[in-house]
Amino acid sequence: MTVVIGAALAMLGAAAALVVVRLFKGPSNLDRIIAAEILLVVVIAGVAIESARTRTTTYLPLLMILGLVGFVGGVAVTRFLSRDSDEPAAVVREATDGHTEGREHP
């Protein structure tokens, strides 16, 4: 069992190293956001392996909180960086065309 846990931790460490490289190098902000999300998943997997190694459930609330923070953080950052507008299509057309549908030019 310890060989399997050691191999799993080694693979998680290698994955974390590659993700950190992408986090710092990433050519765009989207690459950095995805790398941060993957790094959080690697941390969650590491905590889950530690929980399995010690055969205790005390880490489960931490896993739930990390998962929730990762989800909410990813959605918030993506929403912040999105270029989509919440305005209706007519308002967007007015801003680009200088008029709205249904109204004539003065």
C-alpha positions, 0 to 999 in steps of 0.5 A: 500500500505504501508503494502505491501511495508513494507512486501517487504522490510522485505523480502528483508532484510531477503534475504540480511541477508542470502546472506551476511552469504553465502558471508562470509561463502561460502566454495568456490569462486563460492558461494561467486560470486553467493552471491555477484550477488544475493546481487546486485539483492536484492539492485536493488529490494530495489531501485525499491521498493523505486522508486515505493513508492515515485512514481518517475522515478529518480531512473531508471538510477541508476537501469540500471547502477546497472544492467549493473555493475552486469552483466559485473562484474559477467562475468568478475569475472567468466571469470577471475576464469574460468579454460577453455583455449582459446587455440585450442585443438591441442595445449592443447594436445601438452602440455599434450602429449608432441607432436601434432597430425600430427607430429611424435616423434623425 
